[in-house]
Amino acid sequence: MKGGPYRPKSLMWQELFRLPFLHIPIYGYGVMLVVGFIAAMKVAQAVGKRYNIDPELFANAALIALVTGVLGARLSHVLENIGQYTQSNLSFWQNLGNAINIREGGLTYYGGFLLAFPSLVAYAIYHKVPVRLGMDIVAPCLMIGLGFGRIGCFLNGCCYGAECKVPWAVQFPYLSDAYTTEFQGNNLGSPVPRKLVKDQIKTPAGDIVDCPLAQYMDQRHLSELQEPIPVADAQVLDAAYLKSKGQLEDEGLDALARQQRADPVHPAELYSALTGFLIAAFLLAYFTMPHTPGRVFAAMMLIEGLFRYVLEMLRVEPAVAGAGTGTLTFLPPQSYSMVVAVILVAGGLLLWWAFSPRSTSRSAELREAVAA
């Protein structure tokens, strides 16, 4: 790389600030969700005015989409990462609290889409808004919301990409998702100082016991843990054994923790944000051209599905189908998002055909024949 040594940067910014006097943290992820929500609603209202649709309908629809979308997105994320929310070292209530805590991220876009879309269709039918026109108006708004949401993911440090050595690679900090995943995977490139390891831990039963990782390092007189370690000893690599942010503050170890970095990865969140905004711009341009109602939405499903599938190749997600999974083993490993992306493309193709002028005219002729 020209211009000096390779030094990936980290721009993760989970907590933007704290409310004065109340000390309530305001998270970057949540702020981006709100910005995306408002931006998408304003675009929908502006486009709807051209067709004499009450802007208030889109404001209400946006609220419905927000509630159902967050519920579906969180449920999908929890199911996709069920092991993270069923940890044996945590109590039932602690796992449940982690499962419903969305302040620090953890929402799957496709899950939100699958629950919000039928809710919005039902709302449009109830208020007698042409469904296909409403779908076309909502399509670019979904991509705008996705774009801002992915920026929030980047600030939060979730949904990151695979390890790489490109000039724009990023390194996420201590206790980020990337850091803990690489640590527990026995492939973290940054040595972990003994000072950042807990001396004792609390068991699910409430007992205080010596930390296995601390014992492992002390027995070998290790001031730092350099991965990988022997596979037989890898069970000591549990992120729960690393000191929390609160412990770092109490023990004055903030500066030491700030030196810790995960290995360089693709900023997949920013790739997704950029493609989301580009797709939204394309859909808005296509909307202004003569087209069969419903095809803007169909185009959104097609294009987003294709881009998402390609972007998933730059991430490291567990396979749910393909080689090594016991399902559709003739295919390469396919992640959850890849499978949903394929379904999205198939659905887009189906809608594109269903909303073609020929199919629309045939449906009208059939309705007239039945009515006669």
LUMMI-637205 format. One line per 8 residues: number of its first residue (from 0); their letters; for each residue z, y, x of C-alpha. Coordinates in Angstrom, 2 decimals, m for minus. Layout:
<rs>
NUM	A	Z:Y:X  ...
</rs>
This chain:
<rs>
0	MKGGPYRP	0.00:0.00:0.00  m1.01:3.35:1.50  1.40:6.22:1.90  4.48:4.28:2.97  6.46:1.11:2.24  6.44:m0.52:m1.17  9.38:0.81:m3.19  9.28:0.07:m6.91
8	KSLMWQEL	11.29:2.46:m9.07  13.56:1.97:m12.05  13.37:4.38:m14.97  15.68:2.45:m17.30  17.81:4.90:m19.27  19.82:3.04:m21.90  22.30:5.81:m22.67  20.74:9.27:m22.95
16	FRLPFLHI	23.98:11.18:m23.49  27.28:11.15:m25.33  28.19:13.36:m28.26  30.55:16.13:m27.10  34.22:15.50:m27.87  33.44:12.29:m29.82  32.12:10.45:m26.72  29.77:8.39:m28.92
24	PIYGYGVM	26.83:7.11:m26.83  23.28:7.94:m27.94  20.87:5.25:m26.77  17.28:5.83:m25.70  16.12:2.82:m27.70  17.53:4.19:m30.95  16.17:7.66:m30.30  12.66:6.27:m29.80
32	LVVGFIAA	12.95:4.28:m33.05  13.81:7.49:m34.90  10.99:9.44:m33.22  8.52:6.68:m34.04  9.75:6.51:m37.63  9.33:10.26:m38.17  5.95:10.41:m36.41  4.58:7.48:m38.43
40	MKVAQAVG	5.85:8.96:m41.71  4.32:12.38:m40.99  0.93:10.85:m40.17  1.01:8.77:m43.36  1.87:11.83:m45.45  m0.88:13.91:m43.83  m3.54:11.26:m44.41  m2.27:10.51:m47.93
48	KRYNIDPE	m2.70:14.16:m48.95  m6.45:13.78:m48.52  m6.37:11.27:m51.38  m3.92:13.22:m53.55  m1.11:10.72:m52.97  2.38:12.19:m53.35  3.86:12.57:m49.82  7.24:11.63:m51.24
56	LFANAALI	5.94:8.12:m51.87  5.29:7.70:m48.16  8.72:9.06:m47.29  10.32:6.41:m49.53  7.94:3.75:m48.22  8.91:4.66:m44.67  12.59:4.13:m45.49  11.81:0.75:m47.04
64	ALVTGVLG	9.75:m0.19:m43.99  12.56:0.93:m41.68  15.25:m1.15:m43.39  13.18:m4.30:m43.96  11.45:m3.94:m40.60  14.71:m3.73:m38.66  16.15:m6.69:m40.57  13.07:m8.84:m39.96
72	ARLSHVLE	12.73:m7.70:m36.36  16.35:m8.47:m35.52  16.31:m11.83:m37.28  13.14:m12.80:m35.43  14.62:m11.71:m32.09  17.83:m13.70:m32.68  15.92:m16.83:m33.65  13.60:m16.45:m30.65
80	NIGQYTQS	16.60:m16.09:m28.30  19.10:m18.23:m30.18  20.79:m19.43:m26.99  21.82:m15.88:m26.15  23.74:m15.63:m29.44  25.39:m19.05:m29.38  27.14:m18.82:m26.00  29.94:m21.34:m25.61
88	NLSFWQNL	32.08:m18.90:m23.62  32.17:m16.48:m26.58  33.86:m16.83:m29.94  31.95:m17.06:m33.24  32.73:m13.44:m34.05  31.66:m12.25:m30.61  28.33:m14.07:m30.92  27.89:m12.69:m34.44
96	GNAINIRE	28.67:m9.19:m33.23  26.06:m9.52:m30.48  23.53:m10.83:m33.00  23.85:m7.82:m35.33  24.19:m5.20:m32.58  20.85:m3.36:m32.38  22.06:m0.22:m30.64  20.89:m1.45:m27.26
104	GGLTYYGG	17.60:m3.01:m28.34  16.52:m6.51:m29.26  13.96:m6.18:m32.05  10.79:m8.28:m32.34  7.88:m6.28:m33.73  6.20:m9.21:m35.44  9.35:m10.18:m37.30  9.64:m6.65:m38.66
112	FLLAFPSL	5.99:m6.64:m39.67  6.23:m9.94:m41.54  9.13:m8.70:m43.69  8.16:m5.03:m44.08  4.51:m5.66:m45.06  5.15:m7.58:m48.33  7.89:m5.09:m49.20  5.45:m2.19:m48.87
120	VAYAIYHK	2.75:m4.00:m50.85  5.24:m4.57:m53.68  6.23:m0.89:m53.53  2.58:0.23:m53.70  1.88:m2.01:m56.69  4.98:m0.72:m58.48  3.91:2.91:m58.02  0.25:2.14:m58.78
128	VPVRLGMD	m1.01:3.21:m55.36  m4.33:1.51:m54.47  m3.07:m1.30:m52.26  m6.04:m1.45:m49.89  m6.06:2.34:m49.44  m2.34:2.26:m48.75  m2.84:m0.52:m46.21  m5.47:1.55:m44.39
136	IVAPCLMI	m3.18:4.58:m44.28  m0.24:2.54:m43.00  m2.24:0.70:m40.30  m2.35:3.48:m37.65  1.23:4.43:m38.54  2.40:0.93:m37.60  0.78:1.32:m34.20  2.38:4.74:m33.68
144	GLGFGRIG	5.78:3.28:m34.50  5.09:0.37:m32.15  4.14:2.74:m29.33  7.38:4.71:m29.51  9.36:1.52:m30.01  7.97:0.08:m26.79  8.96:3.23:m24.92  12.44:2.57:m26.26
152	CFLNGCCY	12.21:m0.99:m24.94  11.40:0.38:m21.50  14.38:2.75:m21.58  16.53:m0.17:m22.70  15.17:m2.60:m20.09  14.07:m5.33:m22.50  10.61:m6.89:m23.09  9.78:m6.51:m19.38
160	GAECKVPW	6.87:m8.20:m17.64  6.47:m10.88:m15.01  7.26:m10.34:m11.33  4.52:m8.53:m9.43  3.76:m6.38:m6.38  1.54:m3.70:m7.94  2.21:m0.08:m6.92  3.51:0.82:m10.38
168	AVQFPYLS	5.96:m2.10:m10.61  9.51:m1.29:m11.70  12.92:m2.70:m10.81  15.61:m2.74:m13.46  19.25:m2.17:m12.51  22.42:m4.24:m12.39  23.27:m6.07:m15.65  19.86:m5.31:m17.17
176	DAYTTEFQ	18.07:m8.16:m18.94  15.75:m8.64:m15.98  18.63:m8.69:m13.50  20.76:m11.20:m15.41  17.78:m13.43:m16.22  16.71:m13.59:m12.57  20.33:m14.10:m11.49  20.87:m17.02:m13.87
184	GNNLGSPV	17.44:m18.40:m12.98  18.52:m18.71:m9.33  15.73:m16.45:m8.06  17.25:m12.99:m7.72  15.98:m11.39:m4.53  18.87:m8.92:m4.17  22.07:m10.36:m2.58  25.04:m10.10:m4.96
192	PRKLVKDQ	28.20:m8.69:m3.31  31.42:m10.61:m3.87  33.01:m7.38:m5.11  30.76:m7.46:m8.18  31.96:m10.93:m9.19  34.95:m11.33:m11.50  38.05:m12.95:m10.01  39.07:m14.42:m13.36
200	IKTPAGDI	37.45:m15.02:m16.71  38.63:m15.62:m20.26  37.71:m18.91:m21.91  36.74:m19.20:m25.62  40.23:m20.57:m26.22  41.72:m17.38:m24.78  42.96:m18.86:m21.50  42.60:m16.93:m18.24
208	VDCPLAQY	41.11:m19.08:m15.46  39.63:m18.55:m12.01  35.96:m17.58:m12.07  33.75:m20.49:m10.85  31.36:m18.16:m9.04  34.22:m16.39:m7.25  35.62:m19.77:m6.19  32.18:m20.87:m4.96
216	MDQRHLSE	31.80:m17.75:m2.80  35.38:m17.72:m1.52  35.26:m21.37:m0.49  32.16:m20.66:1.59  33.47:m17.31:2.88  30.48:m15.46:1.37  30.70:m11.69:1.14  27.27:m11.76:m0.55
224	LQEPIPVA	25.47:m14.41:m2.57  21.84:m14.82:m1.55  19.66:m16.73:m4.02  18.32:m19.30:m4.32  21.34:m21.52:m3.87  21.26:m25.36:m4.00  20.23:m26.58:m7.43  23.35:m28.72:m7.65
232	DAQVLDAA	25.46:m25.52:m7.49  23.34:m23.42:m9.87  25.82:m23.87:m12.74  27.96:m21.12:m11.17  25.17:m18.58:m11.83  26.32:m17.21:m15.15  25.90:m13.51:m15.97  29.31:m13.62:m17.69
240	YLKSKGQL	30.83:m13.97:m14.21  29.53:m10.54:m13.13  31.77:m7.52:m13.58  31.08:m5.37:m16.64  30.33:m1.66:m16.63  33.91:m0.97:m17.68  35.30:m2.95:m14.77  32.96:m1.15:m12.37
248	EDEGLDAL	34.27:2.22:m13.56  37.90:1.12:m13.35  37.50:m0.27:m9.81  35.25:2.49:m8.47  32.32:0.14:m7.86  29.64:2.19:m9.63  27.91:3.19:m6.38  27.79:m0.41:m5.18
256	ARQQRADP	26.37:m1.60:m8.51  23.68:1.11:m8.43  22.32:m0.43:m5.25  21.58:m3.66:m7.12  18.06:m4.17:m8.45  16.14:m6.92:m10.17  12.90:m8.04:m8.55  9.78:m5.89:m9.21
264	VHPAELYS	8.13:m6.59:m12.56  5.25:m5.31:m14.65  6.25:m2.43:m16.99  4.87:m4.46:m19.89  6.64:m2.18:m22.38  4.55:0.79:m21.24  1.35:m1.27:m21.35  2.17:m2.11:m24.96
272	ALTGFLIA	3.06:1.51:m25.79  m0.24:2.76:m24.37  m2.30:0.18:m26.25  m0.37:0.99:m29.45  m1.26:4.68:m29.24  m4.88:3.91:m28.35  m5.22:1.52:m31.28  m3.70:4.16:m33.59
280	AFLLAYFT	m6.24:6.76:m32.38  m9.11:4.32:m32.95  m7.90:3.42:m36.45  m7.55:7.07:m37.45  m11.09:7.73:m36.22  m12.39:4.67:m38.07  m10.53:5.76:m41.22  m12.58:9.01:m41.32
288	MPHTPGRV	m15.85:7.03:m41.27  m17.40:5.32:m44.29  m15.75:1.92:m44.61  m14.71:m0.66:m47.15  m11.07:m0.11:m48.18  m8.75:m2.53:m46.43  m10.86:m2.96:m43.32  m8.87:m0.43:m41.29
296	FAAMMLIE	m5.82:m2.64:m41.77  m7.85:m5.74:m40.96  m9.10:m4.07:m37.77  m5.51:m3.24:m36.82  m4.49:m6.89:m37.11  m7.50:m8.04:m35.09  m7.18:m5.54:m32.25  m3.39:m5.64:m31.97
304	GLFRYVLE	m3.42:m9.43:m31.99  m6.00:m9.57:m29.19  m4.23:m6.99:m27.04  m0.83:m8.58:m27.61  m2.08:m12.00:m26.59  m3.51:m10.60:m23.34  m0.36:m8.59:m22.58  1.79:m11.67:m23.12
312	MLRVEPAV	0.07:m13.18:m20.07  1.86:m10.51:m18.00  5.27:m11.54:m19.30  7.50:m14.54:m18.68  8.51:m15.94:m22.05  9.55:m19.50:m22.92  6.73:m21.61:m24.32  7.02:m22.83:m27.90
320	AGAGTGTL	3.68:m24.65:m27.93  1.20:m26.03:m25.42  1.71:m28.06:m22.26  5.27:m29.23:m21.68  6.51:m28.48:m25.20  5.47:m31.59:m27.11  3.38:m29.49:m29.52  m0.36:m28.88:m29.08
328	TFLPPQSY	m0.07:m30.17:m25.52  m3.81:m29.81:m24.88  m3.31:m26.02:m24.72  m1.77:m23.98:m21.87  1.85:m22.95:m22.52  2.01:m20.53:m25.46  4.94:m18.17:m26.06  6.23:m17.24:m29.51
336	SMVVAVIL	4.40:m13.90:m29.41  1.17:m15.59:m28.34  1.34:m17.92:m31.33  2.00:m15.02:m33.71  m0.81:m13.01:m32.07  m3.24:m15.84:m32.81  m2.05:m15.88:m36.42  m2.49:m12.10:m36.55
344	VAGGLLLW	m6.07:m12.35:m35.32  m6.83:m15.12:m37.82  m5.33:m13.04:m40.63  m7.35:m10.01:m39.52  m10.57:m12.02:m39.59  m9.73:m13.35:m43.04  m9.00:m9.86:m44.39  m12.14:m8.45:m42.76
352	WAFSPRST	m14.18:m11.05:m44.61  m12.24:m10.65:m47.87  m12.69:m6.87:m47.78  m16.41:m7.01:m47.02  m18.68:m5.24:m49.55  m20.22:m8.54:m50.58  m16.86:m10.26:m51.18  m15.56:m7.21:m53.04
360	SRSAELRE	m18.60:m7.08:m55.34  m18.36:m10.82:m56.04  m14.70:m10.47:m56.96  m15.55:m7.64:m59.35  m18.32:m9.72:m60.94  m15.92:m12.65:m61.36  m13.30:m10.46:m63.03  m15.92:m9.06:m65.42
368	AVAA	m17.12:m12.58:m66.28  m13.57:m13.77:m66.98  m12.87:m10.70:m69.11  m16.06:m11.32:m71.14
</rs>
